[in-house]
Amino acid sequence: MHIAIYAFDGVPMFHLAVPQMVFDEVRRQGYEQWTTTLFSDRAGAVRTAEGYLISGVAGPQVSGDADIVVVPSWFDDGRVAGDGLQDVLRAAHERGATIAGLCMGALPVADTGLLDGRQAVTHWKVVDALAERRSSVRTDASVLYIDHGDVITSAGTASAIDACLHLVRRHLGAAATNSVSRALVVAPHREGGQAQYIERPLPPQRGEDPVSAVLEWALQNLAEPLTIEQLAVRAHMSRRTFVRTFRASTGATPAAWVRSRRLDESRRLLEETNLPMDQVADASGFASAVTMRQNFAAAFRTTPTEYRRRFDALPAPGALGD
């Protein structure tokens, strides 16, 4: 198995290292002779985002026999991929190679048209940019990776590890993946998606915005019912006017906004407290722990229990010397 990895001036070292780290471990583990090769638009050297010079990078022709062609990241300015790279990716795809766009690397893959009419994921910060850039691509910011068999895309940064391990699993099975992941000290498969990591701050509000005070009050009273009627009364508006004004101000319906804020609060409580699930649900404004669990799973692709296990921010017993 030959994996060709695209390198460019300004590529972050972590992104460039991930596919090499995962796929080279397959060889080190003795499963198969997987080899990785760095290539660029021309043979020579590339300078990473951190300022290090990597020499010995091959030209694009080295991808001609690759089984997998990886674009591990992309330029911060999100520029459209040049014709040379697009031709490389299309040619590789046409002869049966798997194309992988990891993190922002999904952008140049989308430029080729290989994702038209399909779902794709990229770093959550550029999901909207991808949707605007290629309207025929259906973006999904809630997952870690999406595999169509011939094209795979992954979410932000560390999700590239998940996508690469998935490719190992696809070709060599679970036992090999477990062995590789143990050697790398990473989980062979993570539950959930990048929605767990997306920050959803309150949008900045103008001082004259009549909804601002209601938003602030709602954030302080998430345990209250917070019905549309209740919020409209506080804004001194009719229900219909409030809904229209609220959407114009926040970009969301009152119900969707309240649900998102309750989910944010439930995440905070799961991270920072030891409250049992029913108390977390009550403090967040959910009718029950079951309702919270259903909403949590729909939004973050994981359970509150699993989320707490992964993101628990409380100090471990004895960590403070007690």
C-alpha positions in Angstrom: 0.0 0.0 0.0 1.4 3.3 -1.0 0.1 6.5 0.5 1.0 9.9 -1.1 0.7 12.9 1.2 0.5 16.4 -0.3 2.8 18.9 1.4 2.8 22.7 0.8 4.6 25.8 2.1 2.8 26.6 5.3 1.5 23.2 6.1 1.2 22.6 9.9 3.6 19.9 11.1 0.9 18.1 13.1 -1.4 17.7 10.1 1.5 16.5 7.9 2.7 14.1 10.6 -0.7 12.4 11.4 -1.0 10.2 8.3 2.7 9.3 8.3 2.4 8.4 12.0 -0.6 6.2 11.6 0.2 4.5 8.3 3.9 4.0 9.0 2.9 2.3 12.3 1.2 -0.4 10.2 4.6 -1.3 8.7 6.3 -1.0 12.1 3.7 -3.4 13.5 4.5 -5.9 10.7 1.1 -6.1 9.2 1.8 -4.9 5.7 4.5 -2.9 3.9 2.6 0.4 3.9 4.8 3.3 2.7 4.2 7.0 2.9 5.7 9.6 0.5 5.5 13.4 0.7 4.8 15.2 -2.6 4.2 18.7 -3.7 3.6 20.7 -6.8 7.3 20.4 -7.6 10.1 18.3 -6.2 12.3 20.0 -3.6 11.6 21.3 -0.1 8.6 22.9 1.7 8.6 25.1 4.8 6.1 24.2 7.5 3.9 26.7 9.3 6.3 26.4 12.2 9.2 27.5 10.0 11.0 24.1 9.6 12.3 23.2 6.2 11.5 19.7 5.0 13.7 18.5 2.1 13.4 15.5 -0.2 9.7 16.2 -1.1 8.8 14.4 -4.3 7.0 16.0 -7.3 3.4 15.2 -8.2 4.3 12.3 -10.4 5.0 10.2 -7.3 1.3 10.0 -6.7 0.8 8.1 -9.9 0.9 4.7 -8.2 -0.5 5.7 -4.8 -3.4 3.7 -3.4 -4.4 6.6 -1.1 -3.7 10.3 -1.8 -4.0 12.5 1.2 -4.4 16.3 1.5 -3.7 16.7 5.2 -4.6 20.3 5.6 -4.9 23.5 3.5 -3.8 27.1 3.4 -5.2 29.4 6.1 -6.7 31.7 3.5 -8.7 28.8 2.0 -7.6 29.5 -1.5 -9.0 27.5 -4.4 -6.8 24.5 -5.3 -4.5 25.0 -8.3 -5.1 23.1 -11.5 -2.1 20.9 -10.8 -3.3 19.5 -7.5 -6.8 19.2 -8.8 -5.6 17.2 -11.8 -3.5 14.9 -9.5 -6.5 14.2 -7.3 -8.9 13.6 -10.2 -6.4 11.3 -12.0 -5.8 9.3 -8.8 -9.5 8.9 -8.2 -10.1 7.9 -11.8 -7.7 5.0 -11.5 -9.2 3.8 -8.2 -7.2 5.5 -5.5 -8.9 6.7 -2.3 -8.8 10.5 -1.9 -8.6 11.8 1.7 -9.1 15.4 2.6 -8.3 15.8 6.3 -9.3 18.8 8.2 -9.2 21.8 5.9 -7.9 19.5 3.2 -11.5 18.8 2.4 -11.6 22.2 0.7 -9.2 21.4 -2.2 -10.9 17.9 -2.5 -14.2 19.7 -2.9 -12.7 21.9 -5.6 -12.2 18.9 -7.8 -15.9 18.1 -7.9 -15.4 14.7 -6.3 -17.7 15.6 -3.5 -20.5 17.1 -5.5 -23.9 15.7 -4.4 -22.3 14.1 -1.4 -21.8 14.8 2.3 -18.5 16.1 3.6 -17.0 17.4 6.8 -14.1 19.7 7.5 -12.9 21.8 10.4 -16.0 23.5 12.0 -14.6 26.9 11.5 -14.7 26.5 7.7 -17.8 24.4 7.2 -19.8 27.5 6.1 -17.0 28.5 3.8 -17.1 25.0 2.2 -20.8 25.2 1.8 -20.6 28.6 0.1 -17.7 27.6 -2.0 -19.3 24.4 -3.3 -23.1 24.5 -2.9 -23.5 21.0 -4.3 -21.6 19.6 -1.3 -23.7 18.8 1.7 -21.7 19.7 4.8 -22.1 18.0 8.2 -20.2 19.6 11.1 -21.4 17.0 13.6 -19.2 14.1 12.7 -15.5 13.2 12.9 -15.2 11.8 9.4 -17.3 10.8 6.4 -16.2 7.9 4.2 -17.7 7.3 0.8 -15.3 4.5 0.0 -13.5 6.4 -2.7 -13.3 9.8 -0.9 -13.0 10.4 2.8 -13.1 13.8 4.6 -12.4 14.5 8.3 -13.2 17.2 10.8 -10.7 19.4 12.6 -7.2 18.6 13.5 -7.1 15.5 15.7 -10.0 14.0 13.8 -7.5 13.2 11.1 -6.2 10.5 13.4 -9.7 9.0 13.5 -10.0 9.0 9.8 -6.6 7.4 9.2 -7.3 4.7 11.8 -10.6 4.2 10.0 -8.7 3.5 6.8 -6.5 1.0 8.6 -9.6 -0.7 9.9 -11.2 -0.7 6.4 -8.1 -2.4 4.9 -6.7 -4.5 7.7 -9.5 -5.0 10.2 -10.1 -4.2 13.9 -7.2 -6.3 15.3 -4.6 -4.3 13.3 -6.3 -1.0 14.2 -6.3 -1.8 17.9 -2.6 -2.7 17.7 -1.8 0.5 15.9 -3.8 2.7 18.2 -2.3 1.1 21.3 1.2 1.8 20.0 0.1 5.4 19.4 -1.7 5.6 22.7 -4.9 6.8 21.1 -8.5 5.4 21.0 -9.1 3.0 18.1 -12.5 4.6 17.7 -14.0 7.6 19.3 -17.7 8.2 19.9 -19.3 11.5 19.1 -18.2 14.2 16.7 -16.7 17.6 16.5 -19.9 19.2 17.6 -18.6 18.5 21.1 -15.8 20.9 20.4 -17.6 23.7 18.7 -17.9 26.9 20.7 -21.3 28.6 20.4 -20.9 31.9 22.1 -23.8 34.4 22.3 -23.7 36.5 19.1 -22.7 40.1 19.7 -25.8 42.2 20.2 -26.3 45.9 19.4 -27.2 48.1 22.3 -30.5 49.0 20.6 -31.5 45.4 20.0 -34.7 44.8 22.0 -33.9 41.1 22.2 -30.6 41.5 24.0 -32.0 41.9 27.5 -34.2 38.8 27.0 -31.2 36.8 25.9 -29.2 37.9 29.0 -32.2 37.1 31.3 -32.7 33.7 29.7 -29.1 32.7 30.2 -29.5 33.4 33.9 -32.8 31.5 34.1 -32.3 28.4 32.0 -34.0 26.2 34.6 -37.2 28.2 33.9 -39.7 27.0 31.2 -38.6 29.8 28.8 -41.6 29.4 26.5 -41.9 31.7 23.5 -44.8 33.4 25.2 -42.8 34.1 28.3 -39.9 35.5 26.4 -42.2 37.6 24.2 -43.8 39.1 27.3 -40.4 40.1 28.7 -39.5 41.7 25.4 -42.8 43.6 25.4 -43.7 42.2 22.0 -46.4 40.0 20.5 -45.5 36.4 19.9 -45.3 36.8 16.2 -43.2 40.0 16.3 -40.9 38.5 18.9 -40.2 35.4 16.8 -39.5 37.5 13.8 -37.2 39.9 15.7 -35.5 37.1 17.5 -34.6 35.3 14.3 -33.3 38.5 12.8 -31.2 39.1 15.8 -29.7 35.7 16.5 -30.2 33.7 13.3 -32.2 31.1 15.1 -35.7 30.4 16.4 -36.3 31.0 20.1 -36.8 27.3 20.7 -33.6 26.3 18.9 -31.6 29.0 20.7 -32.9 28.0 24.1 -32.2 24.3 23.4 -28.6 25.1 22.4 -28.0 27.2 25.5 -29.4 24.4 27.7 -27.1 22.0 26.0 -24.2 24.4 26.6 -25.1 24.6 30.3 -25.4 20.8 30.5 -21.9 20.4 29.0 -20.5 22.9 31.5 -22.1 21.1 34.5 -20.9 17.7 33.2 -17.4 19.1 32.9 -17.2 21.1 36.2 -19.5 19.3 38.7 -20.3 15.9 40.1 -24.0 16.5 40.0 -26.1 13.4 39.1 -27.7 13.4 35.7 -31.2 14.3 36.9 -29.8 17.4 38.7 -27.8 18.4 35.6 -31.0 18.1 33.5 -33.0 20.1 36.0 -30.4 22.9 36.3 -30.1 23.0 32.5 -33.9 23.3 32.0 -34.6 19.9 30.5 -37.8 18.2 31.7 -35.9 15.0 32.6 -32.6 13.2 32.4 -34.1 11.2 29.5 -35.0 14.3 27.6 -31.5 15.7 28.2 -29.9 12.5 27.0 -32.0 12.5 23.8 -31.1 16.1 23.0 -27.5 15.6 23.9 -27.1 12.5 21.7 -28.8 14.3 18.8 -26.5 17.3 19.1 -23.2 15.8 20.0 -23.4 12.2 18.9 -22.5 10.9 22.3 -24.2 10.4 25.7 -23.9 12.8 28.7 -22.1 10.0 30.6 -19.5 9.5 27.9 -19.1 13.2 27.5 -18.4 13.6 31.3 -15.9 10.8 31.2 -14.0 12.4 28.4 -14.2 16.1 29.4 -14.3 15.9 33.2 -12.4 19.1 34.3 -12.5 18.3 38.0 -9.1 17.7 39.7 -8.4 14.0 40.3 -8.5 12.9 44.0 -5.3 13.8 45.6 -4.2 16.1 42.8 -4.3 19.1 45.2 -2.3 17.3 47.8 -5.3 16.5 50.1 
